[in-house]
Amino acid sequence: MHELSLFSHVPNSRVAHVTRALKTVTGMSGAPLLEHHLIYKPKRNRQTIGGPVSGNNSAGPANTAATGDFYYLQLVADILKNESQNDTLVAEQPGVLAPGQSHGDAMEVDSINAAVEQSVKFTKTEKAPYDIRKQKWTIRFSDLPEVNGKRPVTSRMVHNAGVHEGDALSFVDSLGYTPVSEYVLSGDYFVYHNVYVTITRILLPPQSFSPLPTHTLRQLDPADSFLLQASIKVSSANEQETMNKGVEELKTIRAELKGVIELEPGDRLSLDTRVR
């Protein structure tokens, strides 16, 4: 799969204005986005694979492997989606229904005080602590972007693989990768035709693998700025007509937001996912 993207830096003072513009252009209110990202790199590097390189520079299989690039992988979990799946309400007294609730149509009760006034106590099921091994993870690989100039947008190959059951962390470990860092992506997303638009900032958890509660997270950027990304997925770069259509859709939203924010291709080196 290929990803076409445009980016823009948004100072904190401009976030509200840009968000209003996105709401007007897309015709939707921003939907909240909160993702936990784990960054992995190979346990071995080019110097260690196949052992030390001999002084005669012979072109054997080990040396051939040593010349290849190694890339970071990510595990990504949608925190809000995972939390909503576990966010249920139960009555403390079996068989007792809240006012307006029928046996055939269970209704959530948001206010505990209101329930107490009606002599019926309802409470949220106690949640277990955040467990990284119980999240629904997606393995994400992003290639080095193409050299600028071929297209007026950032173009790169991406692969996403959802892990629907089992231990995703152990699986990535078995592939020969080890975690090196993590962050939480927080913000909002919008949809404009086939374009997915996010306006987000990077937050860091106070301790490893503990992104909750969110009020304990701290900003990576001291200025608390945001990044706007408009992207579109194309199944194959060989489908030239589809690629051109994707580029045109990105040009359209760039024109719609002109004067509010300038969308540009991303810096290729800053998007480099190769292990150095």
Beta strands, then each sheet from edge to edge (+ up, - down):
strand 1: 2-10
strand 2: 31-42
strand 3: 73-78
strand 4: 89-91
strand 5: 122-124
strand 6: 137-142
strand 7: 154-162
strand 8: 177-192
strand 9: 195-204
strand 10: 218-219
strand 11: 226-234
sheet 1: 10+ 9- 8+ 2- 3+ 6- 7+ 1- 11+
sheet 2: 4+ 5-
end
